[in-house]
Amino acid sequence: MLSSLPFTSLVSSLLLLTQPVLAVWPAPQSFSKGNSTLYLSNTLHVTYNGKLLPYADGNIHGKPNSKDIVRAGVSRALQSIFSSDFVPWVLHNRGELSKFEPNWHKDYKSIKSLAITQTGTDSPQTFKPLDDTVDESYNLTVSTKGEAKLTAVSSIGVLRGLETFKQLFFKHSHGHRFYTPYIPVKIEDKPNFPHRGVMIDTARSWLPIKDILRTIDALAVNKLNRLHVHVTDSQSWPLVLPSMPEVAQKGAYRPDWTYSPADIERIQKYGAHRGVEVYFEIDMPGHIGSLALSHPELIVAYNEQPYYWWCAQPPCGAFKMNDTRVYDFLEKLWDDLLPRVAPYSAYFHTGGDELNKNDSMLDEGIRSNSSAVLQPLLQKFIDVQHKRIRKAGLTPVVWEEIPTEWNITIGKDTVVQSWLGNGVTFDLTKNGHKVIDSNYNFLYLDCGRGQWINADNGEAFETLYPFNDWCGPTKSWRLIYSYDPRDGLPEEQAKLILGGEVAVWSETIDSVTLDSIIWPRASAAGEVWWSGNKDPVTGQNRSQIETAPRLAEMRERLLDMGVGASTVHMPFCTMHTAEECSYPMGPGY
């Protein structure tokens, strides 16, 4: 593990002096900077472990290896810099950009070399890691002589360092030259949490592959390392199963709104090459109603009304819990799917949330909603499915209700994703469970968009008025940034928090709105999971006055790469000192 020093208060000091901020996002564990300017040479000499690294080809052909991962990462980083249109006028007051930029007519030295050293050896698991098994740390220095050095233990650490390297540069307003005014630079960095991700829902609203790949690019830029794809649900089944083509043929919204095996492999490979592990969820035994369109014999309570007797939202539908045909179907599904996803992921999510006991009242094989009857059936179901998951070399993930509401015994390897808040992570970690935190009070990005269920005039109108959704208000980036998933946990329990995921349920989100819903709010969560939201000097949460300008710059960089990120605040607040857009308190106000 590379050493790291505390993140200094340099950024806050710079703001108070109304000087430009070194806006690396997420904030490194330690950095220092100077005020000299260097251009970046467009003939940069790059070496990897002492040998010249040709980087013209940014593609990876065949199975990834360390050199290919680094070579492609360098190619993408330099292409990103040299194709950028990010002139930072919005980061400076009117007419003052010239004070920040180098004089176009004056010669400046250039960064002419980048020496990359990987001190460790990657294993096959490096590219499909379990949490906390890959060292993502890196050290980056850039000297006044124009020599950049990047050192990391793993190729994934190299990728993280390259993302930081990219953020040092701006395009000159006078033309195609790229400079950094922060030389010399010294950064030592590593993440606080091994699991830092976004969950997307492709069942309620299908997402085109290009949008998923763009999301992966944005994840990598923010040093986020997991994309959790909730790929099926009661609304639709877009996942193509070659052994059972009828499932997607009948379950998808339309024939081309599907993901073929080649699509799944493309998405996973794309992520692996960028240090983003893509893993999938098939939610069960509830949230599975779309299977009724192809296999009605397996499902109970599909599209029953009133829906709220049977499930959380229409259409309902759950597996019959005491039917051998369900087990036969799932065995065929696992044999088809798991060997295809296992080469690129260490996890598979089997869901388990919001199972309504009333569904089994309609199941001719059960006819009961008693927990005493259903719990043993669910225990058997989980045991059998997780055994098959493990046999494929994958680690199971479940939603919190499986151990908390249903008292199901799960394996020590199983990861629990917690979403309901109210101290559940304390109980889960006390019982020894490893946890991914997705507390809806802070991390559900779809919340606060209003009710999507329609109401007829009369009682329904009065019941739903004023038509807010169940989890509002909106989770602003400021609220997200205030939340540390380890707060309030004893030290030993805190170690079981692997990290977190922001959730993007798609009842009211599709391809058009996806980017603005996720970004830059996921960036805010990403910094909390990477280096924390607390100033190590004071122990207090970093001020929004310090954080907002850096996040606003990250937003500009996301826009520059084609990600439609939402605003942090209006340009006035970014161009002026952050204090001018703060809420004044105290004497004199």
Secondary structure, 3 states (H helix, E strand, C coil): CCCCCCCCCHHHHHHHCCCCCCCCCCCCCEEEEEEEEEEEEEEEEEEECCEECCCCCCCCCCCCCHHHHHHHHHHHHHHHHHCCCCCHHHHCCCCCHHHHCCCCCCCCCEEEEEEEEECCCCCHHHHCCCCCCCCCCEEEEECCCCEEEEEECCHHHHHHHHHHHHCCCEECCCCCCEEEEEEEEEEEECCCCCEEEEEEECCCCCCCHHHHHHHHHHHHHCCCCEEEEEEECCCCCCECCCCCCHHHHHHCCCCCCCECHHHHHHHHHHHHCCCCEEEEEECCCCCCHHHHHCCHHHEECCCCCCHHHCCCCCCCCEECCCCHHHHHHHHHHHHHHHHHHHHHCCEEECCCCCCCHHHHHHCCCCCCCCHHHHHHHHHHHHHHHHHHHHHCCCEEEEECHHHHCCCCCCCCCCEEEECCCCCHHHHHHHCCCEEEECCHHHHECCCCCCCCCCCCCCHHHHHHCCCCCCCCCCCCHHHHHCCCCCCCCCHHHHCCEEEEEEEECCCCCCCCCHHHHHCCHHHHHHHHHHCCCECCCCCCECCHHHHHHHHHHHHHHHHHCCCCCCCCCCHHHHHCCHHHHCCCCCCCC
